[in-house]
Amino acid sequence: MIAISNPEVHQLLDLITDGIAAFDKTGALSPNLNDTSGYMSSDFGKNNEQAKHLSAVIAAAALQLAAIFQPPQNLLLNLASGAYKTAALRVCLEGNVTEILREAGPKGAHVREISAINGLDPKILARFLRYLATLHIYRELSPGVFANNRVSAVMDTGKDVKELFDSTDEVCKAAMLSWETITDPAYPAITPLNKTFPTSNRRASENHELHEQNHEEEDAGPPDAVTIFDLLQRPEEAARHRRFAVAMEGMSGVQPLECLSRGKSYSFYNSFRPRITAITAYEWESLPEKAVVVDVGGGVGTISLELTKRYPKLNFVVQDLSGFVEKGSELASYNRLAAAAHNFFKPQPRKDASIYLLRHVVHNWSDEDSIKILTRLREAAREDTKLILLEIIMPYACRTSNADTGASLDPGTVIPGASAGEAPVPLLANFGAVNEFAYLMDITMFALCKDSSERTIDQFAVLFQKSGWKLTRVNRLAEDAGMWQAIEGVPV
Ligand SMILES: C[S@@+](CC[C@H](N)C(=O)[O-])C[C@H]1O[C@@H](n2cnc3c(N)ncnc32)[C@H](O)[C@@H]1O
């Protein structure tokens, strides 16, 4: 009997074959797993829109093929064992394996040599390394001899992402208690984070005091429902606090810079590939000299630092809780960059802002709290002030016929840039696991912050409307449904 093959398999195969042929014609460097020259070796993704689109299609098709051909029980088992992957990564990170292998160079190092440096048991280290090599993180060159590859090189401490991975500590521990949290009668007043770092050994009044730093109202939540920011402010959590701040900086390594600025400062890209500059957050050069950009909840000022270097005629103010602002010591060396302690639930003191910029801020908060934060900004805004949120816009896993355009409040309106490009059939509309990052971040928000989430464009439109702003456009990073987009609004 001749088996009739699934037509979807051939469509996927065509997407891969045609995609690779087209990719080769883009002039982009073909990615190579054995290349350890740096975690941004996926430069094709940053600088060449077409190559980036094709690589997403190829990867999504390959992952979908794997999902078709793998026995479903294996696929499920691999998924269910995600914690082991995290554990193996952490062992290698804490054991500085990537750095040791960097020193060893392309010939690699035997696990005994690695263990002689980091003091770990070579037998268990070899098992973790082999597991990761099987997932294309590190390579086993000959029995027991390992070398870095393009993926393991990302963990090099020379890059901020090392701290980024480190911060999975509290997120992963918390996420493991998702089930216990959602079945707890106290849910949704508590988060997995609260279960992981119990507050019962603290006096309730002490907890409440911490909570009050973030909230004005007495009834903002039970004392136990501390947020990650309350936790980080505790003196005994100073190490976590420092790590979190560096992790936020590391996010800039992950987030392509094109998200930040439009136009002429990218002279290299502009001269060769003018279309790239459509990928932007705002036309910063259109602002008048000395215009004020307030970076609300700006952490250690990562974004403002980048912007101030490119746009020295603008004034930047980084606002955050006092513990954070103090950590941004580099801020002091720039004349037009000021740091100020400010609780964004309190009235906004800067009423002279051209732009209120909030990167990865509202995703930490419930709708109710986000509306409070944005309302404080609306109260202080001038008529011409713009609000820019840099946030993930959650894609659906299904096709939406471009319905999710932010028009739910005002049928017939289409917000420019609101709709993400969908992947070609038969791929999942959201490019499947290629955009897994968005969903990881969403679950991270669930684990760490009470009632918070990443949001769809329609949910953003509602937040804007309820706080006196109108969502006017999205400066979208083309094809990149899983990354942060610039969501812009004006006062109404
Ligand atoms: C996810 S971090 C983002 C930091 C920064 N915007 C960035 O992108 O690097 C959220 C920030 O909100 C700050 N934050 C939390 N509660 C705050 C409050 N009530 N007032 C001001 N900032 C606050 C935190 O300290 C933290 O720096």
Ligand as a Chemical Component Dictionary entry (heavy atoms), coordinates in Angstrom:
data_LIG
# 
_chem_comp.id                   LIG 
_chem_comp.type                 NON-POLYMER 
_chem_comp.pdbx_formal_charge   0 
_chem_comp.three_letter_code    LIG 
# 
loop_
_chem_comp_atom.comp_id 
_chem_comp_atom.atom_id 
_chem_comp_atom.alt_atom_id 
_chem_comp_atom.type_symbol 
_chem_comp_atom.charge 
_chem_comp_atom.model_Cartn_x 
_chem_comp_atom.model_Cartn_y 
_chem_comp_atom.model_Cartn_z 
_chem_comp_atom.pdbx_ordinal 
LIG C1  C1  C 0  11.184 45.951 34.255 1  
LIG S1  S1  S 1  12.021 47.300 34.943 2  
LIG C2  C2  C 0  12.335 48.323 33.505 3  
LIG C3  C3  C 0  13.412 49.327 33.737 4  
LIG C4  C4  C 0  13.726 50.223 32.538 5  
LIG N1  N1  N 0  12.570 50.917 32.046 6  
LIG C5  C5  C 0  14.366 49.422 31.435 7  
LIG O1  O1  O 0  13.730 49.148 30.430 8  
LIG O2  O2  O -1 15.545 49.040 31.593 9  
LIG C6  C6  C 0  10.711 48.178 35.748 10 
LIG C7  C7  C 0  11.191 49.353 36.551 11 
LIG O3  O3  O 0  10.071 49.947 37.225 12 
LIG C8  C8  C 0  10.556 50.437 38.451 13 
LIG N2  N2  N 0  9.460  50.674 39.405 14 
LIG C9  C9  C 0  8.709  49.748 40.058 15 
LIG N3  N3  N 0  7.809  50.350 40.846 16 
LIG C10 C10 C 0  8.005  51.681 40.677 17 
LIG C11 C11 C 0  7.362  52.834 41.194 18 
LIG N4  N4  N 0  6.335  52.721 42.044 19 
LIG N5  N5  N 0  7.799  54.052 40.789 20 
LIG C12 C12 C 0  8.829  54.165 39.912 21 
LIG N6  N6  N 0  9.474  53.120 39.377 22 
LIG C13 C13 C 0  9.064  51.889 39.754 23 
LIG C14 C14 C 0  11.482 49.347 38.915 24 
LIG O4  O4  O 0  12.338 49.801 39.934 25 
LIG C15 C15 C 0  12.202 49.002 37.618 26 
LIG O5  O5  O 0  13.361 49.754 37.435 27 
# 
loop_
_chem_comp_bond.comp_id 
_chem_comp_bond.atom_id_1 
_chem_comp_bond.atom_id_2 
_chem_comp_bond.value_order 
_chem_comp_bond.pdbx_ordinal 
LIG C1  S1  SING 1  
LIG S1  C2  SING 2  
LIG S1  C6  SING 3  
LIG C2  C3  SING 4  
LIG C3  C4  SING 5  
LIG C4  N1  SING 6  
LIG C4  C5  SING 7  
LIG C5  O1  DOUB 8  
LIG C5  O2  SING 9  
LIG C6  C7  SING 10 
LIG C7  O3  SING 11 
LIG C7  C15 SING 12 
LIG O3  C8  SING 13 
LIG C8  N2  SING 14 
LIG C8  C14 SING 15 
LIG N2  C9  SING 16 
LIG N2  C13 SING 17 
LIG C9  N3  DOUB 18 
LIG N3  C10 SING 19 
LIG C10 C11 SING 20 
LIG C10 C13 DOUB 21 
LIG C11 N4  SING 22 
LIG C11 N5  DOUB 23 
LIG N5  C12 SING 24 
LIG C12 N6  DOUB 25 
LIG N6  C13 SING 26 
LIG C14 O4  SING 27 
LIG C14 C15 SING 28 
LIG C15 O5  SING 29 
# 
